[in-house]
């Protein structure tokens, strides 16, 4: 069944899943949330709609960005790609739009998250997949970011050792 939410949504504001942010915070010392509200901010220092985060300076910070997923997303990822610092962005997994091609692809390390995150109150999965984009020198390799960015809503992976396969 095709979910209508794959093509449009009643909102472009998807509150960062608390559990996912806390997982990332163990590895990134976030000090600024640039797309927040008084109800969903993730850092003590944040910009809400009235502050207009796009008009503010993000340089020399470790920035968390979960932007509105509508047409304005291009402005957020453009600013992230131009920032002198580290910007970690939670974005919809859409690789064909101009915003991805111009400001994410080859400008950030991109990790595709398996499954679907549970935004807001975490009761239901989103109608779309997500990616984590990291601009700037975070000090982490792609392989390390894959482990850091893993979707906490997926069941734990079980690995089978080569020795177990040979014994079978």
RAQUI-V906696 format. One record per residue. N is the residue number from 1. RES is the residue in three letters. PHI is phi in degrees with one decimal (none if undefined). Layout:
n: (N,N)
res: (RES,RES)
phi: (PHI,PHI)
This chain:
n: (1,2,3,4,5,6,7,8,9,10,11,12,13,14,15,16,17,18,19,20,21,22,23,24,25,26,27,28,29,30,31,32,33,34,35,36,37,38,39,40,41,42,43,44,45,46,47,48,49,50,51,52,53,54,55,56,57,58,59,60,61,62,63,64,65,66,67,68,69,70,71,72,73,74,75,76,77,78,79,80,81,82,83,84,85,86,87,88,89,90,91,92,93,94,95,96,97,98,99,100,101,102,103,104,105,106,107,108,109,110,111,112,113,114,115,116,117,118,119,120,121,122,123,124,125,126,127,128,129,130,131,132,133,134,135,136,137,138,139,140,141,142,143,144,145,146,147,148,149,150,151,152,153,154,155,156,157,158,159,160,161,162,163,164,165,166,167,168)
res: (UNK,UNK,UNK,UNK,UNK,UNK,UNK,UNK,UNK,UNK,UNK,UNK,UNK,UNK,UNK,UNK,UNK,UNK,UNK,UNK,UNK,UNK,UNK,UNK,UNK,UNK,UNK,UNK,UNK,UNK,UNK,UNK,UNK,UNK,UNK,UNK,UNK,UNK,UNK,UNK,UNK,UNK,UNK,UNK,UNK,UNK,UNK,UNK,UNK,UNK,UNK,UNK,UNK,UNK,UNK,UNK,UNK,UNK,UNK,UNK,UNK,UNK,UNK,UNK,UNK,UNK,UNK,UNK,UNK,UNK,UNK,UNK,UNK,UNK,UNK,UNK,UNK,UNK,UNK,UNK,UNK,UNK,UNK,UNK,UNK,UNK,UNK,UNK,UNK,UNK,UNK,UNK,UNK,UNK,UNK,UNK,UNK,UNK,UNK,UNK,UNK,UNK,UNK,UNK,UNK,UNK,UNK,UNK,UNK,UNK,UNK,UNK,UNK,UNK,UNK,UNK,UNK,UNK,UNK,UNK,UNK,UNK,UNK,UNK,UNK,UNK,UNK,UNK,UNK,UNK,UNK,UNK,UNK,UNK,UNK,UNK,UNK,UNK,UNK,UNK,UNK,UNK,UNK,UNK,UNK,UNK,UNK,UNK,UNK,UNK,UNK,UNK,UNK,UNK,UNK,UNK,UNK,UNK,UNK,UNK,UNK,UNK,UNK,UNK,UNK,UNK,UNK,UNK)
phi: (none,-88.6,-85.0,-56.2,-63.8,-67.1,-107.7,-156.7,-139.6,-74.2,-142.2,-112.4,-105.6,-116.1,-60.5,-56.6,-62.0,-55.0,-62.2,-68.5,-62.6,-62.6,-63.3,-68.4,-62.4,-64.8,-113.8,-122.9,-81.7,-56.0,-127.8,-152.9,-109.2,-91.9,-130.9,-118.1,-139.5,-64.0,-91.4,-128.8,-62.4,-111.4,-128.9,-61.5,-97.8,-148.2,-113.1,-106.4,-56.4,-65.7,-76.9,52.1,-53.5,-68.5,-90.5,-96.8,-87.2,-107.2,-60.0,59.6,-127.0,-110.6,-100.0,-101.6,-136.5,-121.7,-76.5,-59.4,-91.0,-87.8,-61.6,-74.9,-57.5,-58.8,-69.5,-68.8,-72.6,-62.4,-61.7,-58.9,-69.9,-99.7,-74.8,-94.6,163.0,-112.1,-124.0,-113.4,-118.9,-96.9,-131.8,-69.0,-81.4,-133.3,-95.2,-88.7,-67.4,-56.5,-58.7,-72.6,-62.7,-86.9,-122.1,-116.7,-57.9,66.4,-118.8,-136.9,-83.8,-113.9,-117.8,-83.2,-88.6,-70.1,64.4,-131.5,-69.8,-110.1,-84.2,60.2,-79.3,65.0,-83.8,-135.9,-69.7,-65.0,-82.6,-151.6,-81.9,-131.5,-128.9,-113.2,-113.2,-123.6,-99.6,90.6,-89.8,-80.7,88.3,-104.6,-82.2,-58.2,-61.8,-65.2,-64.4,-58.8,-70.8,-65.2,-85.3,-50.8,-66.7,-72.9,-89.2,-88.4,-65.3,-62.5,-82.2,-112.2,-102.4,-105.4,-73.9,-55.5,-63.6,-67.0,-68.3,-68.2,-73.7,-75.0)
